[in-house]
Structures are given as structure tokens and as C-alpha cells.
Amino acid sequence: MAGKASSSQASVGGLVSGALSHVFIQYPPLRCNINESRGFYYDDANKLLISPTSEQVFSWKTAPFSPLAATTTDSISEGPICSIRFSLDEKLIAVQRSNILIQFFHRETGETFTYRCKSESENILGFFWTDCPSRDIVVVKTSGLDFFAYDYASKSLTLVETKKLNVSWYVYTHESRLVILASGMQCKTFNGFQLSSAGIIRLPKFEMVMARSEANSKPVLSSEDVHIVTVYGRIYCLQVDRVAMVLHSYRFYRDAVVQQGSLPIYSNKVAVSVVDNVLLVHQVDAKVVILYDIFADSRAPISAPLPVLLRGFPRSNISTSRSSSKESDSSEASNTNDNEAIIYGDDWTFLVPDLICDVANKLLWKIHLDLEAISASSSEVPSVLEFLQRRKLEANKAKELCLAITQTVILERRPVTMVAKVMDVLVASYSLSLKTGSYFKGIKTERTASSGPNASGLGQGIDVSTSRTDGHGKSIQEESASRVNSVSVSRHSTYSSSGTEDNSSSEPLKTSSNDNQSLATKVDLAESSTTEAQSSSSASRVPSNNPLNASVAEQQESQLSSPAISPDEMYKFVFAPIEEEMVGEPSYLVAIILEFLRSANLEKVKVHPNLYVLTIQLLARSERYAELGLFIINKIIEPSKEVALQLLESGRQNSQIRKLGSDMLRQLSLHHDYVLLLVQDGYYLEALRYSRKHKVTTIRPSLFLEAAFASNDSKHLAAVLRFFSDFLPGFQNTSDFSSYYHILNEMNSSVAA
């Protein structure tokens, strides 16, 4: 899916001012320069980029992505290669040698065996490994699907099941475990199966829409124009209609495939990426990418079309194109760095979800979102915050941007109604993260494909591979695990827990191998119980139908990060710093805080006590004592020790407010603090009575004795000494008793004299 090279120049991010982009690739790339390489293949199930030579297979792990990824080498026999894939436990390597033969290599022992079509009337279109029960590998032929189990003892394949269908080409993604099979004269009729650890589910047959350029014209749909993507756990099929210049979107359910709408395209060549649940539609000829966040079924682009930007390249001026003329070997050697800096080159192939393979230069790039640039490109602050709160791969960055944006809109004194929407977004997101537990799970920016003995389970990597061949078994450009000169294109996405949406807790329906009837209701094809439990908290986010979703193990893994902002963080990083800058205008800030309290109350989220303290300070500073009193009485400001002490402090100028503070101490049974308050106010005898009634033994007697002595009343001092002598065992043996008993005698002596 590579576009033609651009003749224009592009700036390197961070090196040239004025460089604009919402999507970037980061230098350096993963270099896969293998001598005598026979092309590249992408094994999405294991997240491997594979480059074979005549007798060896070189592979690199692409997740977590690292430019320094180690190379793994395996030996195979010489022969043609149509496609290549590792088994899910990575013990076997399967190589399709022709349209009738697949050869298997045991990596540890080097033993081999082969599978060959028995009928001369059918061809192998491709194959893929699966974690479906009792089925290890699926061979897709022009006559349908063959399911095989691998016997490690006999080192052979056993045919388990066959599904007879006419197949022209197919697309498969390991993330969704979904295979769709094209048939018919125009290749627009499809059968679909999901092959997960819960069993096999057959989708109803469906057709894709294709516009006609002329009255009698019947265009044929190519496998290059069909993409399976998983976004927010929903499984979509995207279909390029070159005549109508639109990208049709279909959503998969167990019992139906529903067209969801269309997106405009501006190029005859279109590629698709998914980064952190954001859909990237590359207009390859136009050399720009358009971003869509299809959460809540939005069809509006996130921002204006811009090219992909290269960041971190060591030169300030790089070419976005490659000359079509042949260069000498010496010239190519001298321009190695220039070749690495090519943007939208002829040999770029987009590997969904977020990889780009530069076949000619043997480079692999990873695509990133520039959240800061995306945020700065929109003036719709609530929408930007909603977008950021759904981001998981860079949760820390998203959180920082949300805090900065919230600070800015308050400091700029935006309308209270608009800021209220901001508060609603942030509080609702935090509330949802609490319900799902994602807030406490930390941050995980990369998800790795599993390996080893348990790799065949649903919990393994989420890459989506799309296997594509034509009706004669010939490799075509985007065949998964096919040559990247006719490169394999894998598709996968990352599921975001905050973007949950469907309200079904059912697991995939287990159907018999011949079950082709539609289900009674639209329910998820794959597990999503965790995901939909989250979405059920927001009815507006729950579609009426339950979609076919990615596996639950993968979804749970993707929920390990959250950009949600807690009330404590709101106080620490927004309200407290802002209060210092808005000393002269407390009324506006009070209005904003009240909106935050309203949102928190609706979501039943506990607010940091210091925020109530700040509210009291602001109201007292404005001498709005009557309003403050109402807030306390109606518990708009929740009672706490911090609030009570601030009421006492702010009540120095208003006795009613101070009384509310003292009453709050009593209501909260903060007896120690209440006794101290009475002593400070000179009511030490009342404090003694209160201490006796509530058995307060934590107050130092010296505080009462000092207060009684300061009153210069011997009767009061005697009463205090008598109280502690009766109330505290052993008090008469303390230094306090001796000292003040001596003082009492002196006071009585002076009175008698």
C-alpha cells in the first residue's frame, strides 16, 4: 500500500520551525538490513517482521518497538516463499511454497513435514494459526476453509473440519480472530467466521457497496481495498470505493453486518493505521493523513489533513521523495541518511496498527500521535478533553495536557457554562476509571505479544494480520505474511478502556462447525464483559446493539493506563495554583469550584477537603458570610476537620461562621480539637466538663492549669487541680501538680495577708 513519492520537501519535527503535523515517526527506525534478503513478511500474531534468505529466516520483535530489537535466526531449506508464519507458541515455522504446498519446520529439532492439496481443482490462498479449540492452523483455499490440528507426537496435521465455500480472496486479523472470505464476480459478497478460544462463530453473508463509473460497468473489489480494524473494542471493516471516492465503514455483530457510514477520501491509494484507538486514513497520493476518533460513531475528522512528520533526524533539511532514476552504488552509499528520511516514499507499506515498512531501505517505523498538536488545533475544549481522556498509550502526556488546558480556560476567564462542561468531562472520566479499576492500574505504554507455551491463548498479542491472495494463489501486495515487495499488511489496534461502549457481558457464542443461522439478537461475538460493564455507567454511550469485539484478555491488558484526573490532582494542579494568580477576583473562581462540586456530587465522587477549605477562604475574602453559612448548613461544603478549622479561622471576623466551625467539631466527634478550642477561647471550666462527659484524656493538664493561672483566680486554679486529681490517676505525683499546687498556696497566702 505504498504511495508515489512526493516531490515536495518536509521539515523534520523539532528542527525546523513551522513544521506542522498531528502524526509523526521517530528517528531512528528499526533497521533490517539483511544481505540476500528475499523480501519482508509480517507475522501479526507474534508481532514479528520476517526477512528470509535462501536458507535462513531472520525475524525481529516489533512490540515493544525498539530500534535496537535483537535479530533471531532460524534455518530453513531453500525454495520459493509465498508467505511465512510462526506458530502461536513459536515452535514451528510454516512456509507456503506454492499454491498447493505448505512446508513446516520444527525450530528446535529442524525436522520438517509438508501439507499438499489433494485436489488439483483447488489452490491455497493462504493460512494462519489459531487458538480455536482443537484447531491449530486454518488453510484458506479457493474451495473454502480447512481446519487442522497439529500432532506434536506424530509431527503431522490432522484434518478436523472443512467449510466448503467459493473463495476469491480473504482477509484475516489475529486481533479480532475474524476471517472474511470474498466471492462472486465482483468479489463483493462475503462470508465471515470468528475463530477464538471460545469456538467458531459464523457471520451471516453480506455484500459491500460499490459505485459504478458507467451504466454497464461492474468494478471488481480488490483485497487491497478492504481493511479490518479494531477500535475501542469494536470490529470494523473499511472498504475503499474508488469510484465514489469514499471509505465505507461496516461494523460486525454476531448476527449482522451493519454499514455505519462513509468517510471521504482524496486519493486513489488509501492506507489505514490505528494508533491508540484513533483511526488514521492515509491519503497516499495526497501525502496527508486524516485522523478520526470514531468513538460514539462520530464521522468528523479530529483535525485538518497534514503529512506524517519525521522527528529526531540528525539533519535539518530532508527530502520527502526518492528519485525515480537509478543511482550508482557509491551515490546510494553516500546518501544512506537521506534515504532514511524519505516521507511517503514509493516503497512505504503501512502495517496496521501503527507500523510503516520502508521496503527499499529495509526500515521499520512506528507511528505516533502528537497529542499536544492535536489539542492545540481545536478550540472546542470539552471535545478536546474527551479525546484526551480516551488516550491510553500516552496517559501521562494526556493527563498533563488536560490539566494545562483546564488551568488555561479558568485563567482566561472563559464563560462559566463552558468551564462547567470541562468539569463534567473530567469528573465523569475519573468516575468511570474508578468503576473499572483502570485508575489504579498504572500506566503501560506498550503492549507486548505473548510468547512461549501459553502464546496460543487469547491473551497473546493483538496484531491484526490480513492474508490476501488472488484466486490463483498468487501473492498480492498486502497479503499478510506475504512478500512486502508485495508486502504483508497486518492490522491491529489498541483498545481503550475509557472508550468503552457496548453493553453486553456475554462471551462469544459457541456454534457448531456447520452452524450458519443468524442469531436472534445482535450481541458481541467476542468477550467484552469488563469493557461493557464500564460503558453501562453512561447510557448515552451505549449503542442499542452489542458489537463483535476483540478478545477480553486483550482488552483487559489495554486497560492498564488511565489519564483520568482525581479530585486531589484537580486541587493540587489546577485550583491551588490558580488561586495564587486570581487573588483579586475570587467570585469567578468560586463559581468554577461550585461547578466542579456539582459534577462530583452527580458522579458521587469524593472531593479533596482542601478544595472546600479553599472555597471557604475565597468566600470569606469576599465577605460573603451569609452565602458561606448556607453552603455549610446545606452541606454543599462537606464537613471535615480541615473545613471546621478553616471556619474557625475565617470566623474571627464573623461569630456565626466561627460557631459553625465549633459545632462541626462536635458533630464530627472531634472531642480533642473541640476541647482545645474551648481552652483557647478561655472556657477552660466548660472544657473540663466536656472532657469528663466525653472522656477526653488526650489533653495535657498543663494547658488547663496555665489558663486557670492566667485568670488570676485561685478558685478556678483549685477547681482545675481537683479535677485532674480525681480524673487522672497519679496526677498528684506529677511535676505539674507540684508546681501549680505551690502556686495555689502562694495565691491563697497573699489573699489571706
Salt bridges, closest charged atoms under 4 A:
ASP43 OD1 - ARG85 NH1 3.84
ASP44 OD1 - ARG85 NH1 3.06
ASP74 OD1 - ARG107 NE 2.96
GLU90 OE2 - LYS61 NZ 3.00
GLU90 OE1 - ARG107 NH1 3.98
GLU111 OE1 - LYS155 NZ 3.55
GLU122 OE2 - LYS141 NZ 2.77
ASP131 OD2 - ARG177 NH2 3.07
ASP146 OD2 - LYS141 NZ 2.53
GLU161 OE1 - ARG135 NH2 2.52
GLU161 OE2 - LYS163 NZ 3.11
ASP225 OD1 - ARG242 NH2 2.38
ASP241 OD2 - HIS248 NE2 3.46
ASP276 OD2 - ARG391 NE 3.63
ASP293 OD2 - ARG390 NH2 2.72
ASP293 OD2 - ARG391 NH1 3.85
ASP297 OD1 - ARG234 NH1 3.23
ASP338 OD1 - ARG315 NH1 2.31
GLU340 OE2 - ARG31 NE 2.67
ASP347 OD2 - ARG322 NH1 3.15
ASP354 OD2 - LYS366 NZ 2.71
ASP370 OD2 - ARG311 NH2 2.12
GLU372 OE1 - LYS397 NZ 3.35
GLU412 OE1 - ARG414 NE 2.98
ASP424 OD1 - ARG598 NH2 3.09
GLU446 OE2 - LYS366 NZ 3.61
ASP463 OD1 - LYS47 NZ 3.35
ASP463 OD1 - HIS492 ND1 2.98
GLU478 OE1 - ARG468 NH1 3.33
GLU478 OE1 - ARG491 NH2 2.89
GLU501 OE1 - ARG234 NE 2.71
GLU501 OE1 - ARG251 NH2 2.76
ASP502 OD1 - ARG251 NH2 2.84
GLU554 OE2 - ARG177 NH1 3.06
GLU557 OE2 - LYS444 NZ 3.15
GLU557 OE1 - ARG447 NE 3.79
GLU569 OE2 - LYS399 NZ 3.12
GLU579 OE2 - ARG621 NH2 2.79
GLU585 OE1 - ARG413 NE 3.13
GLU595 OE1 - ARG598 NE 2.74
GLU627 OE2 - ARG624 NH2 2.83
GLU649 OE1 - ARG652 NE 3.19
ASP663 OD2 - LYS659 NZ 2.86
ASP673 OD1 - LYS641 NZ 3.48
ASP681 OD1 - ARG658 NH2 3.06
ASP713 OD2 - HIS716 NE2 3.69
GLU746 OE2 - HIS742 NE2 2.71
